Amino acid sequence: MKMQWTLIAGLVFALLTGIFAVINVDSVQVNLLFNTVQIPLILLILGCTLIGGIIVGSYGIFRQYRLQRENKQLKLRIIELENSTSSYSSPDSYTTTEPFGATETDSIAQTDSIQSGRKGNSADTL
């Protein structure tokens, strides 16, 4: 949808520029630093609009190229990181935080005492 509005705005701008150029058909004197030239104002307006469009288009193409290159580098970096993390984290390498020899009931009792201690109750009384 944004592209359609951009196209419509460009066409409106081109139409207004064309109307403005057709209205101004008088000949004007243009100083080119080394020479002075008489050209119709319509050619000057259209020429400057064309040069401006080329400059803006070139900048847009350059920016798009730079963003595509950066996107490609970031995708390669993601693949590299995924490969490095998959080699370090195999299912066999998971470790638990429980001490050696602790049972499940010990960890449940410890969790209960911590929770009751937070409530203001001592661990011995319920």
C-alpha angles and dihedrals in degrees: 000000000000090000091055092052090048091051092048092048090049092051092048090049091049091049093050091047091050093049091047091050094048091051091053104057098141120120116253135191114243122195111214095184092250099041142014118232134189111220134158113267090232090064092046093051094045092044093051091046090051093049090048091050091051091050093048092044092050091051091049092051091048092049092048091050091050092049092049090051091049090047091052092050092049092050090052090049091051091051090048092051093046090052093048094048093046091054092051100043110054117158091251093059098063112119130200126226094222116106119251111277096018115137130216093252090055091055092046092050090048091050091049092051091049092050094047090047089056091054091055096256121122119244093244098055126059 
